Amino acid sequence: MLFKPDTKDGAKAGTAKKSRGRGFVMILITLAILGGLGYLGWTVWHQQPQQAAGGRGQQRPDLPVPVLAATPRVQDVPVYLDGVGSIRALNTVTVRSQVDGKLIAVKFTEGQDVKKGDVLGEIDPALYQATYDQAVAKKAQDEAQLANQRIDLTRYEQLAASNAGSKQQADTQRAAVAQTEALVKADQAAIDNAAATLSYTKIVAPLSGRAGLRQVDQGNIIHASDTIGLVVITQLQPIAVWFSLPQQQIMRVNAAAAKGALSVDVFGNDGVTVIDTGKLTGIDNQVDQTTGTLRLKAEFPNANYQLWPGQFVNVRLKVETLNQALVVPTSAVQRGPIGTFSYVIGADNVVTAKPVTVTQQNEHDAVIASGLTANDKVVTTGFANLSDGSKVVIGRDEQTPSADLAPRKRTRAPQADGKGGQAKDGQKDGQKDGQGKDGEFRAKRKSSEGDQKGQTGPAPGPGAQPSGPGAKQP
């Protein structure tokens, strides 16, 4: 049996399907519009701070560039040759004993300044004193014998003159007297030798200087053949410095030394302060083939003992003086693709790049051979935004930027306000923290009010539990 379908139910079903399709399309269109607006807002929000920062960092081409300037000065400039050297004592002596014996006394203190002739130690003199006394007694014996022989010689000469005695006897006696006189002289030499040996029992300082550490203790037997002496004495005033210069400077140093004594300066540990000034005393007669350098020796007074043997120091040798040279600060000399140049400030404060020739320079000053005059004004600071033909404004020396001792406080990025708009560019980077705290307090207050009214904020995620008095428990 056939049944006729219900036309009313079918129409209702078709209408429901069409309405669901239209609703789904409207939802998709709405989501697309909201996504586009969100992306546009996000792009504007992130680009605006960057553009503002870029605008603040760039130098407008129509504004003058702030710089500092200086005027070249004319003065006498010394020319130095820098080298590295080591300090050595002007004289060094290892004090040894010249005789063998027992060390019975040490008469110096380690590190003491001693003078030439001071007694440093004493050896037992008993044996050497006996040898000296024996030599003195032997001389006295020979002198007595010589006196008797001289008397006999006088008698024999008188007898020979009167033909009462033999002339041969007188001649023999004369030879005996001469022999005894020579023996007395030998005895005197033995006495001098014994006296010298006896004096060696007292070890004295051969020069003035500073005593080092004691090498032998009292009571030890020491020998003249010992390689280790009693003490080492070094002469510290004056003191010597040996330093080296490249072999290319030989002709320059020799030419300067031929004109007179050359001044030498020694720097302290900071490499800037000159702690002593002396003079060049010697130039080596050959170049060291292993290093290609020439050794030189200078002498310094070392009045305050600021120089010490074995210390490495930086040395500079003055070879000449440039009279009435043009000097500018080193920062005014710039280097480009074709060489050195300087920015010269001309009329209407417009800079011009001029090539310059530098004779010599250090960390402070540069000597200009050509390219500048004493009436020019050169730029010393502010080259970052400077170019040939730029207009500048000259500042004062006290406006020189100084380095930060510590990092600056970080500034907050611009944030959107409560209405969804961007933060204004005119806001200052250093806003007070109190404003932020006030905003947080207000946000907390609104949140608490919303909780009291049953507002739970944004819709929870798929896995979140519902809250509030009207929420259904699962």
C-alpha positions as CSV (number, residue, x, y, z in Angstrom):
1,M,0.0,0.0,0.0
2,L,1.4,3.4,-1.0
3,F,1.4,6.4,1.4
4,K,1.6,10.0,0.3
5,P,4.3,11.9,2.1
6,D,3.5,14.8,4.4
7,T,4.3,17.9,2.5
8,K,4.2,20.1,5.6
9,D,6.9,18.2,7.4
10,G,9.2,18.3,4.4
11,A,8.8,22.0,4.0
12,K,9.7,22.6,7.6
13,A,12.8,20.4,7.3
14,G,14.0,22.3,4.2
15,T,13.5,25.6,5.9
16,A,15.5,24.5,8.9
17,K,18.4,23.4,6.7
18,K,18.5,26.7,4.9
19,S,18.5,28.7,8.1
20,R,21.3,26.6,9.5
21,G,23.4,27.1,6.3
22,R,22.8,30.9,6.4
23,G,23.9,31.1,10.1
24,F,27.1,29.1,9.4
25,V,28.0,31.5,6.6
26,M,27.3,34.5,8.7
27,I,29.6,33.1,11.5
28,L,32.4,32.6,9.0
29,I,32.1,36.1,7.6
30,T,32.0,37.5,11.1
31,L,35.2,35.6,12.1
32,A,37.0,36.7,9.0
33,I,36.1,40.4,9.6
34,L,37.3,40.1,13.3
35,G,40.5,38.3,12.3
36,G,41.3,41.0,9.7
37,L,40.6,43.8,12.2
38,G,42.8,42.1,14.8
39,Y,45.7,41.6,12.4
40,L,45.5,45.3,11.3
41,G,45.5,46.4,14.9
42,W,48.4,44.2,15.8
43,T,50.4,45.5,12.8
44,V,49.8,49.2,13.7
45,W,50.6,48.6,17.4
46,H,54.0,47.1,16.6
47,Q,55.1,49.4,13.8
48,Q,54.2,52.7,15.6
49,P,56.9,52.4,18.4
50,Q,59.5,51.4,15.8
51,Q,58.7,54.3,13.6
52,A,58.8,56.6,16.7
53,A,62.1,55.2,17.8
54,G,63.5,55.5,14.3
55,G,62.3,59.0,14.0
56,R,64.0,60.0,17.3
57,G,67.4,58.3,16.3
58,Q,67.7,59.9,12.8
59,Q,69.3,63.2,12.3
60,R,67.2,65.6,10.2
61,P,69.2,66.8,7.2
62,D,68.0,70.3,7.6
63,L,69.3,70.7,11.2
64,P,73.0,71.6,12.1
65,V,75.2,68.8,13.5
66,P,76.5,69.5,17.0
67,V,80.2,69.2,17.2
68,L,83.2,70.2,19.3
69,A,86.1,72.1,17.6
70,A,89.7,73.1,18.4
71,T,92.2,75.5,16.9
72,P,95.7,74.2,15.9
73,R,98.5,75.5,18.1
74,V,102.2,76.1,17.3
75,Q,104.7,74.7,19.7
76,D,108.0,72.8,20.0
77,V,107.4,69.1,19.9
78,P,110.0,66.6,21.1
79,V,110.5,63.4,19.0
80,Y,110.8,60.2,21.0
81,L,111.7,56.6,20.1
82,D,109.9,54.1,22.3
83,G,111.5,50.9,23.5
84,V,111.2,48.2,26.2
85,G,114.1,47.5,28.5
86,S,115.1,46.0,31.8
87,I,116.8,47.6,34.8
88,R,120.2,46.4,35.9
89,A,122.5,47.4,38.7
90,L,125.3,49.7,37.6
91,N,127.7,47.4,39.4
92,T,127.2,44.0,41.0
93,V,129.8,42.3,43.2
94,T,129.7,38.9,44.8
95,V,131.7,39.3,48.0
96,R,134.0,36.3,48.6
97,S,136.7,35.4,51.1
98,Q,140.3,35.7,49.8
99,V,141.6,33.3,52.5
100,D,140.5,30.1,54.1
101,G,139.3,29.9,57.6
102,K,136.4,29.9,60.0
103,L,133.8,32.7,59.7
104,I,133.7,34.0,63.3
105,A,131.5,37.1,62.7
106,V,129.0,38.5,60.3
107,K,128.7,42.3,60.6
108,F,125.9,43.3,58.2
109,T,122.2,43.1,58.0
110,E,120.4,41.6,55.0
111,G,119.1,44.4,52.8
112,Q,121.4,47.0,54.4
113,D,122.9,49.9,52.5
114,V,126.7,49.6,53.0
115,K,129.6,51.9,52.0
116,K,132.8,51.0,50.5
117,G,135.3,49.7,53.1
118,D,132.7,48.6,55.6
119,V,133.5,45.3,57.3
120,L,131.0,42.6,56.3
121,G,132.5,39.5,58.0
122,E,135.6,38.4,59.9
123,I,137.6,35.2,59.6
124,D,139.7,33.7,62.4
125,P,143.1,35.6,62.1
126,A,145.2,33.5,64.5
127,L,147.1,31.6,61.9
128,Y,147.7,34.6,59.7
129,Q,148.7,36.7,62.6
130,A,151.4,34.2,63.5
131,T,152.7,34.2,59.9
132,Y,153.0,38.0,60.1
133,D,154.8,37.9,63.4
134,Q,157.3,35.3,62.0
135,A,158.0,37.5,59.0
136,V,158.6,40.5,61.2
137,A,161.0,38.5,63.4
138,K,162.9,37.2,60.5
139,K,163.5,40.8,59.2
140,A,164.7,41.9,62.6
141,Q,167.2,39.0,62.6
142,D,168.6,39.8,59.2
143,E,168.8,43.5,60.0
144,A,171.0,42.8,63.1
145,Q,173.2,40.6,61.0
146,L,173.5,43.4,58.4
147,A,174.5,45.9,61.0
148,N,177.4,43.7,62.2
149,Q,178.5,43.0,58.6
150,R,178.6,46.7,57.9
151,I,180.9,47.3,60.9
152,D,183.2,44.6,59.7
153,L,183.3,46.0,56.3
154,T,184.4,49.4,57.6
155,R,187.3,47.8,59.5
156,Y,188.4,45.7,56.5
157,E,188.4,48.8,54.3
158,Q,190.6,50.7,56.7
159,L,193.1,47.9,57.0
160,A,193.2,47.5,53.3
161,A,193.9,51.2,52.8
162,S,196.9,51.0,55.1
163,N,198.1,47.8,53.6
164,A,197.6,46.1,57.0
165,G,194.9,43.8,55.7
166,S,194.0,42.0,52.5
167,K,191.9,43.8,49.9
168,Q,190.2,40.5,49.0
169,Q,188.9,40.2,52.5
170,A,187.4,43.7,52.3
171,D,185.7,42.8,48.9
172,T,184.3,39.6,50.4
173,Q,182.8,41.5,53.3
174,R,181.3,44.1,50.9
175,A,179.5,41.3,49.0
176,A,178.2,39.8,52.3
177,V,176.8,43.2,53.3
178,A,175.0,43.5,49.9
179,Q,173.6,40.0,50.2
180,T,172.2,40.7,53.7
181,E,170.7,43.9,52.5
182,A,168.8,42.0,49.8
183,L,167.7,39.5,52.4
184,V,166.3,42.3,54.5
185,K,164.3,43.5,51.5
186,A,162.9,40.0,51.0
187,D,162.0,39.9,54.7
188,Q,160.0,43.2,54.2
189,A,158.2,41.7,51.2
190,A,157.3,38.7,53.3
191,I,156.0,41.1,56.0
192,D,153.9,42.9,53.4
193,N,152.5,39.6,52.1
194,A,151.7,38.4,55.6
195,A,150.0,41.8,56.4
196,A,147.9,41.6,53.3
197,T,146.9,38.1,54.1
198,L,146.1,39.1,57.6
199,S,143.9,41.9,56.3
200,Y,141.9,39.5,54.2
201,T,140.6,38.0,57.4
202,K,138.3,41.0,57.5
203,I,135.9,40.8,54.5
204,V,135.1,44.4,53.5
205,A,132.6,45.9,51.0
206,P,134.4,46.7,47.7
207,L,131.8,49.3,46.7
208,S,128.8,51.2,48.1
209,G,125.5,49.6,47.5
210,R,122.8,47.5,49.0
211,A,123.6,44.1,50.5
212,G,121.4,41.1,49.5
213,L,120.6,38.0,51.4
214,R,123.4,36.3,53.4
215,Q,124.8,33.2,51.7
216,V,127.0,31.8,54.5
217,D,126.2,31.6,58.2
218,Q,128.5,32.4,61.0
219,G,130.7,29.4,62.2
220,N,131.2,27.8,58.7
221,I,134.6,27.2,57.2
222,I,134.9,29.2,54.0
223,H,137.5,28.9,51.3
224,A,138.9,31.3,48.7
225,S,137.8,28.8,46.0
226,D,134.2,28.8,47.0
227,T,131.9,30.0,44.2
228,I,129.1,31.1,46.5
229,G,130.2,34.2,48.3
230,L,129.2,35.7,51.6
231,V,126.8,38.2,50.0
232,V,126.0,40.0,46.8
233,I,126.1,43.8,46.7
234,T,124.4,45.8,44.0
235,Q,124.8,49.5,43.3
236,L,121.4,51.1,43.1
237,Q,122.4,54.8,42.9
238,P,122.9,55.4,40.1
239,I,121.3,52.6,38.2
240,A,121.4,51.4,34.6
241,V,118.6,50.5,32.1
242,W,119.3,48.3,29.1
243,F,116.7,48.7,26.3
244,S,116.4,47.9,22.6
245,L,115.4,49.8,19.5
246,P,114.7,48.5,16.0
247,Q,117.7,48.3,13.7
248,Q,116.0,50.8,11.4
249,Q,116.6,53.6,14.0
250,I,120.4,53.1,14.1
251,M,121.3,56.0,11.9
252,R,118.9,58.3,13.6
253,V,120.2,57.5,17.1
254,N,123.9,57.8,16.0
255,A,123.2,61.2,14.4
256,A,121.4,62.5,17.5
257,A,124.1,61.1,19.8
258,A,126.8,62.9,17.8
259,K,125.2,66.2,18.6
260,G,125.3,65.7,22.4
261,A,124.0,63.7,25.3
262,L,120.5,62.3,24.8
263,S,117.7,62.3,27.4
264,V,116.0,59.1,28.3
265,D,112.7,58.7,30.3
266,V,111.4,55.7,32.2
267,F,107.7,55.2,32.7
268,G,105.9,53.7,35.7
269,N,103.6,50.8,35.8
270,D,100.7,52.8,34.3
271,G,102.8,53.4,31.2
272,V,102.0,57.2,31.3
273,T,103.9,58.7,34.3
274,V,107.6,59.4,33.9
275,I,109.2,58.2,37.1
276,D,112.8,59.1,36.3
277,T,114.9,60.8,33.7
278,G,118.5,60.0,32.8
279,K,121.0,60.1,29.9
280,L,122.2,57.7,27.3
281,T,125.6,56.3,28.1
282,G,126.3,53.6,25.6
283,I,125.3,52.1,22.3
284,D,126.1,48.5,21.5
285,N,128.5,47.8,18.6
286,Q,126.4,45.2,16.9
287,V,122.7,44.3,16.1
288,D,121.2,41.2,17.7
289,Q,120.5,38.9,14.7
290,T,117.8,37.0,16.5
291,T,115.6,40.0,17.2
292,G,116.9,42.6,14.7
293,T,117.3,45.2,17.5
294,L,120.1,47.3,18.8
295,R,120.8,47.5,22.6
296,L,121.4,50.8,24.3
297,K,122.4,51.6,27.9
298,A,121.2,54.6,30.0
299,E,122.0,55.7,33.4
300,F,119.5,57.1,36.0
301,P,120.1,58.8,39.4
302,N,117.3,56.7,41.0
303,A,117.1,59.1,43.9
304,N,113.9,57.5,45.5
305,Y,114.8,53.9,44.6
306,Q,111.8,53.8,42.2
307,L,113.9,51.6,39.9
308,W,114.9,48.1,40.9
309,P,117.2,45.6,39.2
310,G,115.4,43.0,37.1
311,Q,112.3,45.1,36.5
312,F,110.9,45.5,33.0
313,V,110.1,49.1,32.0
314,N,108.9,51.2,29.0
315,V,111.6,53.6,27.8
316,R,111.5,56.5,25.4
317,L,114.6,58.2,23.9
318,K,114.5,61.8,22.9
319,V,116.3,62.2,19.6
320,E,115.3,65.6,18.4
321,T,112.8,68.5,18.8
322,L,110.5,69.9,16.1
323,N,110.6,73.7,16.4
324,Q,107.4,75.6,16.0
325,A,105.3,72.7,14.7
326,L,101.6,72.8,14.0
327,V,99.8,70.5,16.5
328,V,96.1,69.4,16.6
329,P,94.3,66.9,18.9
330,T,94.7,63.4,17.6
331,S,90.9,63.0,17.4
332,A,90.8,65.7,14.7
333,V,92.7,63.5,12.3
334,Q,90.4,61.1,10.4
335,R,91.3,58.3,8.0
336,G,89.6,57.8,4.7
337,P,90.0,55.7,1.5
338,I,92.8,58.0,0.2
339,G,94.5,58.9,3.4
340,T,94.2,61.2,6.4
341,F,92.0,64.2,6.5
342,S,90.4,66.7,8.9
343,Y,87.1,68.5,8.9
344,V,87.7,72.3,8.8
345,I,84.9,74.7,9.8
346,G,84.6,77.5,7.3
347,A,82.2,80.4,6.8
348,D,78.6,80.0,8.0
349,N,79.8,77.0,10.1
350,V,80.0,74.7,7.1
351,V,82.7,72.0,7.3
352,T,85.1,71.0,4.5
353,A,87.2,67.8,4.4
354,K,90.8,68.7,3.8
355,P,93.6,66.2,3.3
356,V,96.5,66.5,5.9
357,T,99.9,65.1,6.2
358,V,100.8,63.8,9.7
359,T,104.5,63.8,10.8
360,Q,103.9,62.0,14.1
361,Q,101.1,61.4,16.6
362,N,100.4,59.9,19.9
363,E,97.2,59.3,21.9
364,H,96.8,63.1,22.6
365,D,98.4,65.2,19.8
366,A,99.2,65.0,16.2
367,V,101.9,67.0,14.3
368,I,100.6,68.3,11.0
369,A,103.2,68.8,8.2
370,S,100.8,70.2,5.6
371,G,97.1,70.7,5.0
372,L,96.2,73.1,7.9
373,T,97.1,76.5,9.1
374,A,97.2,78.1,12.5
375,N,93.9,80.0,11.8
376,D,91.8,77.0,10.9
377,K,89.2,75.4,13.2
378,V,89.0,71.6,13.1
379,V,86.3,69.3,14.3
380,T,87.3,67.0,17.2
381,T,84.1,65.4,18.3
382,G,80.7,64.6,16.5
383,F,81.7,62.7,13.4
384,A,78.8,60.3,13.4
385,N,76.4,62.4,11.3
386,L,79.0,64.6,9.7
387,S,79.8,64.8,6.0
388,D,81.6,67.2,3.7
389,G,79.4,70.4,3.3
390,S,77.4,69.8,6.5
391,K,76.4,72.7,8.6
392,V,77.5,72.5,12.2
393,V,76.9,74.1,15.6
394,I,79.9,74.3,17.8
395,G,79.5,73.4,21.4
396,R,81.6,74.1,24.5
397,D,84.2,71.8,26.0
398,E,82.1,71.1,29.1
399,Q,79.5,69.6,26.8
400,T,81.7,66.7,25.9
401,P,79.7,63.5,26.3
402,S,81.0,61.2,29.0
403,A,80.7,57.4,29.2
404,D,78.0,55.9,31.5
405,L,79.4,54.3,34.6
406,A,76.4,52.0,34.8
407,P,73.6,50.9,32.4
408,R,70.6,53.2,32.1
409,K,67.2,52.3,33.4
410,R,65.1,50.4,30.9
411,T,62.1,52.3,29.5
412,R,58.7,50.6,29.0
413,A,57.4,50.1,25.5
414,P,54.1,52.0,24.6
415,Q,51.1,50.0,25.7
416,A,47.4,50.1,24.6
417,D,45.0,52.0,26.8
418,G,41.8,50.6,28.3
419,K,39.8,51.4,25.2
420,G,42.0,49.3,22.9
421,G,43.8,52.3,21.4
422,Q,47.6,52.8,21.1
423,A,49.6,54.7,23.7
424,K,50.4,58.3,22.7
425,D,53.9,59.0,21.4
426,G,54.1,62.1,23.5
427,Q,54.2,60.1,26.7
428,K,57.6,60.3,28.5
429,D,59.7,57.1,28.7
430,G,60.3,57.6,32.5
431,Q,56.7,57.4,33.8
432,K,56.4,57.0,37.6
433,D,55.9,53.6,39.0
434,G,53.0,55.0,41.0
435,Q,50.8,55.2,38.0
436,G,51.3,51.5,37.2
437,K,50.6,50.5,40.7
438,D,47.4,52.7,40.7
439,G,46.2,50.9,37.5
440,E,46.9,47.5,39.0
441,F,44.9,48.5,42.0
442,R,41.9,49.6,39.9
443,A,42.1,46.4,37.9
444,K,42.0,44.3,41.1
445,R,39.1,46.3,42.4
446,K,37.0,45.8,39.2
447,S,37.9,42.1,39.3
448,S,36.7,41.8,42.9
449,E,33.4,43.7,42.1
450,G,32.8,41.4,39.1
451,D,33.3,38.3,41.3
452,Q,30.8,39.6,43.8
453,K,28.2,40.1,41.0
454,G,28.8,36.6,39.7
455,Q,30.9,37.7,36.7
456,T,33.6,35.3,35.8
457,G,35.3,37.3,33.0
458,P,36.0,35.7,29.6
459,A,34.4,32.4,28.6
460,P,36.3,29.5,30.0
461,G,38.2,27.1,27.8
462,P,36.9,23.7,26.8
463,G,38.4,22.0,29.9
464,A,37.7,24.7,32.4
465,Q,35.2,24.1,35.3
466,P,32.3,26.5,35.6
467,S,32.2,28.8,38.6
468,G,29.6,31.0,40.2
469,P,26.5,30.4,42.2
470,G,24.4,29.5,39.1
471,A,26.9,27.1,37.6
472,K,25.9,23.5,37.2
473,Q,28.2,20.9,38.6
474,P,29.1,18.1,36.2
